[in-house]
Amino acid sequence: MRPDHTAATQCLAGTVPTQAPTIRTVTIRQTLYAQFIATAGWISCQMERRRSRRALLEMTDDQLKDIGLSRGEAYSESTRRLWD
């Protein structure tokens, strides 16, 4: 019997080894977990960037002058999109 017929016969008999799907499932889980962690890190970075930009609006004109920004530049920076 050819190997592909043996696998088909095992499948019909219900004796297919469960090792191959388990390996694939574990790999998919690991990939999804890694993507989830990367996405969570990206969101965290974007939230910190937003907090920093919003903090510029709370600074006084003297504080902005110390870091070399005007009130208009601080406002422009605070209204930028997250991915800019």
N, CA, C and O atoms as CSV, one atom per row, in Angstrom:
chain,resi,resn,atom,element,x,y,z
A,1,MET,N,N,0.833,-1.180,0.000
A,1,MET,CA,C,0.000,0.000,0.000
A,1,MET,C,C,0.878,1.243,0.000
A,1,MET,O,O,1.926,1.258,0.645
A,2,ARG,N,N,0.460,2.295,-0.721
A,2,ARG,CA,C,1.225,3.529,-0.758
A,2,ARG,C,C,1.034,4.281,0.559
A,2,ARG,O,O,0.016,4.103,1.226
A,3,PRO,N,N,1.983,5.102,0.933
A,3,PRO,CA,C,1.889,5.822,2.216
A,3,PRO,C,C,0.648,6.701,2.320
A,3,PRO,O,O,0.057,6.814,3.394
A,4,ASP,N,N,0.245,7.331,1.204
A,4,ASP,CA,C,-0.929,8.197,1.285
A,4,ASP,C,C,-2.204,7.384,1.487
A,4,ASP,O,O,-3.154,7.872,2.100
A,5,HIS,N,N,-2.238,6.156,0.982
A,5,HIS,CA,C,-3.393,5.302,1.233
A,5,HIS,C,C,-3.424,4.850,2.686
A,5,HIS,O,O,-4.501,4.707,3.266
A,6,THR,N,N,-2.267,4.627,3.275
A,6,THR,CA,C,-2.203,4.222,4.672
A,6,THR,C,C,-2.762,5.331,5.563
A,6,THR,O,O,-3.513,5.061,6.499
A,7,ALA,N,N,-2.398,6.561,5.272
A,7,ALA,CA,C,-2.897,7.683,6.065
A,7,ALA,C,C,-4.404,7.822,5.899
A,7,ALA,O,O,-5.113,8.109,6.864
A,8,ALA,N,N,-4.896,7.620,4.677
A,8,ALA,CA,C,-6.335,7.719,4.442
A,8,ALA,C,C,-7.061,6.600,5.171
A,8,ALA,O,O,-8.132,6.816,5.738
A,9,THR,N,N,-6.487,5.420,5.159
A,9,THR,CA,C,-7.100,4.285,5.858
A,9,THR,C,C,-7.121,4.547,7.360
A,9,THR,O,O,-8.116,4.252,8.022
A,10,GLN,N,N,-6.048,5.093,7.902
A,10,GLN,CA,C,-6.001,5.410,9.325
A,10,GLN,C,C,-7.030,6.479,9.672
A,10,GLN,O,O,-7.658,6.434,10.730
A,11,CYS,N,N,-7.190,7.417,8.788
A,11,CYS,CA,C,-8.142,8.491,9.024
A,11,CYS,C,C,-9.563,7.942,9.081
A,11,CYS,O,O,-10.350,8.309,9.954
A,12,LEU,N,N,-9.879,7.058,8.141
A,12,LEU,CA,C,-11.216,6.470,8.127
A,12,LEU,C,C,-11.446,5.580,9.345
A,12,LEU,O,O,-12.566,5.481,9.846
A,13,ALA,N,N,-10.388,4.938,9.814
A,13,ALA,CA,C,-10.516,4.059,10.973
A,13,ALA,C,C,-10.511,4.842,12.282
A,13,ALA,O,O,-10.815,4.290,13.340
A,14,GLY,N,N,-10.168,6.124,12.212
A,14,GLY,CA,C,-10.147,6.945,13.414
A,14,GLY,C,C,-8.882,6.807,14.225
A,14,GLY,O,O,-8.862,7.164,15.403
A,15,THR,N,N,-7.822,6.296,13.620
A,15,THR,CA,C,-6.565,6.109,14.339
A,15,THR,C,C,-5.484,7.056,13.834
A,15,THR,O,O,-4.308,6.696,13.807
A,16,VAL,N,N,-5.865,8.235,13.445
A,16,VAL,CA,C,-4.890,9.200,12.959
A,16,VAL,C,C,-4.082,9.723,14.145
A,16,VAL,O,O,-4.649,10.089,15.174
A,17,PRO,N,N,-2.791,9.755,14.003
A,17,PRO,CA,C,-1.985,10.283,15.098
A,17,PRO,C,C,-2.345,11.749,15.359
A,17,PRO,O,O,-2.498,12.529,14.419
A,18,THR,N,N,-2.479,12.115,16.618
A,18,THR,CA,C,-2.879,13.478,16.969
A,18,THR,C,C,-1.682,14.399,17.114
A,18,THR,O,O,-1.855,15.579,17.420
A,19,GLN,N,N,-0.491,13.903,16.908
A,19,GLN,CA,C,0.707,14.697,17.114
A,19,GLN,C,C,0.824,15.833,16.095
A,19,GLN,O,O,1.188,16.944,16.482
A,20,ALA,N,N,0.541,15.611,14.845
A,20,ALA,CA,C,0.707,16.651,13.819
A,20,ALA,C,C,-0.208,17.852,14.071
A,20,ALA,O,O,0.280,18.982,14.046
A,21,PRO,N,N,-1.520,17.664,14.312
A,21,PRO,CA,C,-2.345,18.842,14.581
A,21,PRO,C,C,-1.951,19.554,15.878
A,21,PRO,O,O,-2.077,20.775,15.972
A,22,THR,N,N,-1.480,18.813,16.868
A,22,THR,CA,C,-1.072,19.425,18.119
A,22,THR,C,C,0.111,20.347,17.893
A,22,THR,O,O,0.147,21.453,18.433
A,23,ILE,N,N,1.070,19.911,17.112
A,23,ILE,CA,C,2.230,20.747,16.822
A,23,ILE,C,C,1.779,22.009,16.103
A,23,ILE,O,O,2.240,23.104,16.426
A,24,ARG,N,N,0.895,21.870,15.144
A,24,ARG,CA,C,0.415,23.039,14.408
A,24,ARG,C,C,-0.375,23.972,15.331
A,24,ARG,O,O,-0.237,25.192,15.249
A,25,THR,N,N,-1.202,23.395,16.209
A,25,THR,CA,C,-1.986,24.206,17.134
A,25,THR,C,C,-1.066,24.983,18.074
A,25,THR,O,O,-1.296,26.163,18.338
A,26,VAL,N,N,-0.047,24.333,18.568
A,26,VAL,CA,C,0.896,25.001,19.462
A,26,VAL,C,C,1.605,26.124,18.719
A,26,VAL,O,O,1.791,27.210,19.269
A,27,THR,N,N,2.001,25.876,17.483
A,27,THR,CA,C,2.679,26.895,16.700
A,27,THR,C,C,1.762,28.086,16.455
A,27,THR,O,O,2.202,29.231,16.563
A,28,ILE,N,N,0.512,27.843,16.133
A,28,ILE,CA,C,-0.447,28.920,15.906
A,28,ILE,C,C,-0.668,29.700,17.197
A,28,ILE,O,O,-0.730,30.929,17.180
A,29,ARG,N,N,-0.785,28.990,18.313
A,29,ARG,CA,C,-0.960,29.667,19.601
A,29,ARG,C,C,0.237,30.544,19.930
A,29,ARG,O,O,0.080,31.675,20.387
A,30,GLN,N,N,1.432,30.020,19.696
A,30,GLN,CA,C,2.633,30.801,19.977
A,30,GLN,C,C,2.689,32.040,19.093
A,30,GLN,O,O,3.057,33.121,19.554
A,31,THR,N,N,2.326,31.885,17.833
A,31,THR,CA,C,2.323,33.015,16.905
A,31,THR,C,C,1.302,34.058,17.326
A,31,THR,O,O,1.604,35.251,17.339
A,32,LEU,N,N,0.101,33.621,17.668
A,32,LEU,CA,C,-0.933,34.559,18.094
A,32,LEU,C,C,-0.545,35.252,19.394
A,32,LEU,O,O,-0.795,36.445,19.566
A,33,TYR,N,N,0.062,34.508,20.301
A,33,TYR,CA,C,0.509,35.096,21.562
A,33,TYR,C,C,1.575,36.160,21.310
A,33,TYR,O,O,1.536,37.237,21.903
A,34,ALA,N,N,2.523,35.855,20.429
A,34,ALA,CA,C,3.579,36.815,20.112
A,34,ALA,C,C,2.988,38.059,19.452
A,34,ALA,O,O,3.418,39.177,19.739
A,35,GLN,N,N,2.011,37.872,18.573
A,35,GLN,CA,C,1.368,39.016,17.931
A,35,GLN,C,C,0.582,39.834,18.951
A,35,GLN,O,O,0.570,41.063,18.885
A,36,PHE,N,N,-0.066,39.167,19.882
A,36,PHE,CA,C,-0.801,39.865,20.929
A,36,PHE,C,C,0.133,40.705,21.788
A,36,PHE,O,O,-0.173,41.854,22.105
A,37,ILE,N,N,1.273,40.132,22.164
A,37,ILE,CA,C,2.250,40.851,22.979
A,37,ILE,C,C,2.801,42.048,22.211
A,37,ILE,O,O,2.964,43.128,22.780
A,38,ALA,N,N,3.087,41.866,20.930
A,38,ALA,CA,C,3.609,42.970,20.120
A,38,ALA,C,C,2.572,44.080,19.993
A,38,ALA,O,O,2.914,45.261,20.071
A,39,THR,N,N,1.314,43.711,19.799
A,39,THR,CA,C,0.247,44.698,19.689
A,39,THR,C,C,0.056,45.441,21.006
A,39,THR,O,O,-0.125,46.659,21.013
A,40,ALA,N,N,0.094,44.725,22.100
A,40,ALA,CA,C,-0.044,45.361,23.413
A,40,ALA,C,C,1.105,46.340,23.660
A,40,ALA,O,O,0.893,47.419,24.213
A,41,GLY,N,N,2.302,45.970,23.257
A,41,GLY,CA,C,3.444,46.866,23.393
A,41,GLY,C,C,3.293,48.121,22.541
A,41,GLY,O,O,3.620,49.224,22.980
A,42,TRP,N,N,2.794,47.946,21.321
A,42,TRP,CA,C,2.578,49.085,20.431
A,42,TRP,C,C,1.532,50.033,21.016
A,42,TRP,O,O,1.716,51.250,21.006
A,43,ILE,N,N,0.439,49.471,21.524
A,43,ILE,CA,C,-0.622,50.294,22.121
A,43,ILE,C,C,-0.076,51.043,23.335
A,43,ILE,O,O,-0.368,52.224,23.521
A,44,SER,N,N,0.707,50.365,24.149
A,44,SER,CA,C,1.295,51.004,25.326
A,44,SER,C,C,2.198,52.171,24.921
A,44,SER,O,O,2.158,53.234,25.540
A,45,CYS,N,N,2.998,51.974,23.898
A,45,CYS,CA,C,3.884,53.034,23.412
A,45,CYS,C,C,3.074,54.220,22.890
A,45,CYS,O,O,3.422,55.373,23.147
A,46,GLN,N,N,1.996,53.940,22.159
A,46,GLN,CA,C,1.164,55.008,21.616
A,46,GLN,C,C,0.456,55.784,22.727
A,46,GLN,O,O,0.303,57.002,22.640
A,47,MET,N,N,0.029,55.078,23.761
A,47,MET,CA,C,-0.627,55.751,24.878
A,47,MET,C,C,0.350,56.658,25.616
A,47,MET,O,O,-0.021,57.757,26.029
A,48,GLU,N,N,1.592,56.213,25.786
A,48,GLU,CA,C,2.605,57.035,26.434
A,48,GLU,C,C,2.911,58.265,25.588
A,48,GLU,O,O,3.076,59.363,26.119
A,49,ARG,N,N,2.988,58.083,24.282
A,49,ARG,CA,C,3.223,59.216,23.393
A,49,ARG,C,C,2.083,60.233,23.502
A,49,ARG,O,O,2.321,61.441,23.511
A,50,ARG,N,N,0.852,59.741,23.583
A,50,ARG,CA,C,-0.307,60.635,23.707
A,50,ARG,C,C,-0.265,61.407,25.027
A,50,ARG,O,O,-0.536,62.607,25.064
A,51,ARG,N,N,0.082,60.696,26.121
A,51,ARG,CA,C,0.197,61.365,27.425
A,51,ARG,C,C,1.257,62.468,27.388
A,51,ARG,O,O,1.063,63.551,27.940
A,52,SER,N,N,2.370,62.175,26.734
A,52,SER,CA,C,3.439,63.171,26.642
A,52,SER,C,C,2.986,64.394,25.851
A,52,SER,O,O,3.269,65.531,26.227
A,53,ARG,N,N,2.291,64.147,24.768
A,53,ARG,CA,C,1.812,65.262,23.943
A,53,ARG,C,C,0.766,66.085,24.681
A,53,ARG,O,O,0.737,67.310,24.565
A,54,ARG,N,N,-0.085,65.417,25.434
A,54,ARG,CA,C,-1.101,66.146,26.212
A,54,ARG,C,C,-0.467,66.935,27.357
A,54,ARG,O,O,-0.977,67.985,27.748
A,55,ALA,N,N,0.636,66.432,27.887
A,55,ALA,CA,C,1.309,67.128,28.982
A,55,ALA,C,C,1.869,68.471,28.515
A,55,ALA,O,O,2.010,69.399,29.312
A,56,LEU,N,N,2.186,68.573,27.231
A,56,LEU,CA,C,2.669,69.853,26.708
A,56,LEU,C,C,1.623,70.949,26.876
A,56,LEU,O,O,1.967,72.108,27.113
A,57,LEU,N,N,0.353,70.588,26.755
A,57,LEU,CA,C,-0.708,71.586,26.895
A,57,LEU,C,C,-0.824,72.116,28.320
A,57,LEU,O,O,-1.301,73.231,28.533
A,58,GLU,N,N,-0.396,71.332,29.283
A,58,GLU,CA,C,-0.505,71.736,30.681
A,58,GLU,C,C,0.676,72.572,31.148
A,58,GLU,O,O,0.660,73.109,32.256
A,59,MET,N,N,1.707,72.684,30.304
A,59,MET,CA,C,2.890,73.462,30.689
A,59,MET,C,C,2.619,74.960,30.552
A,59,MET,O,O,1.813,75.401,29.733
A,60,THR,N,N,3.317,75.713,31.379
A,60,THR,CA,C,3.222,77.173,31.280
A,60,THR,C,C,4.079,77.645,30.107
A,60,THR,O,O,4.878,76.889,29.554
A,61,ASP,N,N,3.893,78.906,29.745
A,61,ASP,CA,C,4.672,79.468,28.641
A,61,ASP,C,C,6.168,79.475,28.967
A,61,ASP,O,O,6.998,79.270,28.082
A,62,ASP,N,N,6.505,79.708,30.220
A,62,ASP,CA,C,7.924,79.686,30.617
A,62,ASP,C,C,8.520,78.284,30.487
A,62,ASP,O,O,9.655,78.125,30.037
A,63,GLN,N,N,7.754,77.279,30.879
A,63,GLN,CA,C,8.239,75.900,30.754
A,63,GLN,C,C,8.412,75.519,29.287
A,63,GLN,O,O,9.390,74.868,28.921
A,64,LEU,N,N,7.465,75.924,28.453
A,64,LEU,CA,C,7.580,75.639,27.028
A,64,LEU,C,C,8.788,76.353,26.432
A,64,LEU,O,O,9.487,75.799,25.584
A,65,LYS,N,N,9.030,77.580,26.878
A,65,LYS,CA,C,10.177,78.344,26.395
A,65,LYS,C,C,11.482,77.638,26.773
A,65,LYS,O,O,12.440,77.644,26.000
A,66,ASP,N,N,11.515,77.031,27.962
A,66,ASP,CA,C,12.715,76.309,28.411
A,66,ASP,C,C,13.044,75.130,27.492
A,66,ASP,O,O,14.217,74.816,27.287
A,67,ILE,N,N,12.033,74.484,26.947
A,67,ILE,CA,C,12.298,73.338,26.063
A,67,ILE,C,C,12.272,73.738,24.586
A,67,ILE,O,O,12.411,72.893,23.701
A,68,GLY,N,N,12.093,75.022,24.337
A,68,GLY,CA,C,12.194,75.520,22.971
A,68,GLY,C,C,10.941,75.393,22.137
A,68,GLY,O,O,11.022,75.268,20.915
A,69,LEU,N,N,9.780,75.421,22.776
A,69,LEU,CA,C,8.513,75.339,22.047
A,69,LEU,C,C,7.654,76.563,22.337
A,69,LEU,O,O,7.746,77.165,23.407
A,70,SER,N,N,6.834,76.912,21.383
A,70,SER,CA,C,5.847,77.972,21.602
A,70,SER,C,C,4.516,77.311,21.950
A,70,SER,O,O,4.370,76.093,21.842
A,71,ARG,N,N,3.562,78.113,22.363
A,71,ARG,CA,C,2.241,77.588,22.703
A,71,ARG,C,C,1.600,76.941,21.462
A,71,ARG,O,O,0.976,75.885,21.567
A,72,GLY,N,N,1.753,77.568,20.307
A,72,GLY,CA,C,1.190,77.024,19.061
A,72,GLY,C,C,1.814,75.696,18.676
A,72,GLY,O,O,1.113,74.787,18.230
A,73,GLU,N,N,3.137,75.571,18.844
A,73,GLU,CA,C,3.807,74.309,18.535
A,73,GLU,C,C,3.365,73.205,19.490
A,73,GLU,O,O,3.205,72.053,19.086
A,74,ALA,N,N,3.170,73.559,20.750
A,74,ALA,CA,C,2.689,72.574,21.729
A,74,ALA,C,C,1.290,72.106,21.363
A,74,ALA,O,O,0.979,70.918,21.461
A,75,TYR,N,N,0.451,73.039,20.943
A,75,TYR,CA,C,-0.911,72.668,20.539
A,75,TYR,C,C,-0.882,71.776,19.299
A,75,TYR,O,O,-1.589,70.771,19.230
A,76,SER,N,N,-0.054,72.158,18.319
A,76,SER,CA,C,0.061,71.342,17.100
A,76,SER,C,C,0.546,69.933,17.420
A,76,SER,O,O,0.058,68.956,16.852
A,77,GLU,N,N,1.500,69.837,18.325
A,77,GLU,CA,C,2.034,68.523,18.708
A,77,GLU,C,C,0.967,67.688,19.425
A,77,GLU,O,O,0.884,66.476,19.228
A,78,SER,N,N,0.164,68.337,20.248
A,78,SER,CA,C,-0.836,67.591,21.021
A,78,SER,C,C,-1.989,67.090,20.151
A,78,SER,O,O,-2.671,66.134,20.520
A,79,THR,N,N,-2.209,67.722,19.011
A,79,THR,CA,C,-3.328,67.298,18.148
A,79,THR,C,C,-2.896,66.338,17.042
A,79,THR,O,O,-3.714,65.959,16.203
A,80,ARG,N,N,-1.624,65.943,17.029
A,80,ARG,CA,C,-1.156,65.003,16.005
A,80,ARG,C,C,-1.802,63.640,16.211
A,80,ARG,O,O,-2.207,63.298,17.322
A,81,ARG,N,N,-1.894,62.878,15.153
A,81,ARG,CA,C,-2.440,61.512,15.240
A,81,ARG,C,C,-1.444,60.604,15.941
A,81,ARG,O,O,-0.253,60.909,16.016
A,82,LEU,N,N,-1.936,59.492,16.452
A,82,LEU,CA,C,-1.078,58.584,17.208
A,82,LEU,C,C,0.062,58.031,16.376
A,82,LEU,O,O,1.165,57.861,16.895
A,83,TRP,N,N,-0.164,57.747,15.118
A,83,TRP,CA,C,0.858,57.102,14.307
A,83,TRP,C,C,1.826,58.078,13.673
A,83,TRP,O,O,2.738,57.657,12.961
A,84,ASP,N,N,1.655,59.380,13.912
A,84,ASP,CA,C,2.601,60.378,13.387
A,84,ASP,C,C,3.847,60.405,14.222
A,84,ASP,O,O,4.762,61.179,13.941
